[in-house]
Amino acid sequence: MSRARELGALGLRAGNSVNIRSIRAFVEVARQRSVSEAAASLGYSQSAVSKQIAEFERGVGSRVFHRDCAGLPLTACGERLLPLAVQVMALVDALGRGEPASRFSADAIGSSDERAPRTFA
């Protein structure tokens, strides 16, 4: 599958970008189901996390949370992106601990299908 088609399947367009801090905020808000609890966990202010989520949503070109519901449930796009975001953050954290990059395969990092190893989850 081409990269553009793979991105399209996720609801993304080529050329969009997000940063690591906004990915981390997305993952933590999804885990906590609360911006204020995610902020406390991350050591950021609530407004900083809200800004990171807005930046993430601009980057992916879609809302990732339903804001009109209690508990901030994920949208369909958020559901598709969360496993990938968790993998990205696991890789970033592993590299930050000094684990060699050669330990991670390109398929695991760039794949959106079930072949991606679960070692990042």
N, C-alpha and C positions, 0 to 999 in steps of 0.2 A: 504494500500500500504506500502511495506517495506521502511525503510529509504534509503537503497541503491538504490531501484527502484525510489524513489522520487528524490534523488539526480541525478540519471541518466537522469530522465525526464528534469532536468534543465541543463543538459550538464556538470554536476559535478561528481567528483569521491570522494568516502569516503576517509578521511584522509587529504584532502586539507583543508587549513585554511586561514582565512583573519582576520585582526585586525579591530577594530572599526574606527581608523583613516582612513584606506584605504576605508572602507565602506562609511564613511562620504564624503571622496573625490569623490568617484564614484557617490554618490547621487548628490553632488553639481555640478560636471562637467556635469552630465546628465541634471540637471535643467538649468544651465547657457549655455550649449552647447559651452563652452569655458573654456580651462584650465586657462587662465590668469584671466578671470572674476571670476571663482571659487576660484582661489588663493586669489584674493582680498577679496572676501566674507568670506573666511575661515581665513584670516589673515596669510596665509602661502606664501612662495615664489612660483613662477610658477614651478621651478624645484622640489620643495618638493611635490607639487601636482602631477606632472608627475611621480615622483618616487612612490607615493602612488597608482596611477592608475596602474603602472607596477606591483607593489606588489599584488594589488587586482587581476589583470589578471593572475598572476602566481598562486595565491591561488585558483581561480576558474577554472584554466586550459584552459582559452579561452579569446580571445579579446572581449572587451565589447563596444568598439567604432570603427567606421570606420574612420581611420585617413587620408585617401586620399580624403575625402569629406569635403566641407565647413560646418561648424556648428557642427562637431563631432556627427553625428547621431549614435544611438545605433545599435549594431549588434543584431542578433536574440537572442543570449545569454544575451546580455545586456538588451534587452526588457523583457526577462523572469525574470531576476534577480532584476531589478529596483523596482518593487512593494515590493518584499521581503526585499530589502535593506532599503527602506523607512520605512517599518514596524519595522525593527530592530532598526533604528536610532530613531524612535518615542519612542520605548520602552526604549532605553538607555537614551534619553533625559528626559522622564518621571521619570525614576528611579533616574536620577541626580537631579531632582527637589524635590525628596523625596517622590514621590508617592509610595504607598505600592506595593510590587511585587505581593501580593495576588490579586490585581485588574486585573491582566493579566492572561488569561488562557493559558495553554500549547498548546492547539489547535491553538490559534491565533498566537503564536510564531512559532510553528513548521510546520504549514500547508502551503502548496503552492497552495491550491485550493480556490475557491470562498467562502468557509465557513468562512474564516478569517474575523474578524470584520473590518470594515472600520474606526474604531476609531483611528487607527494608521496612516491613510493617511494624 
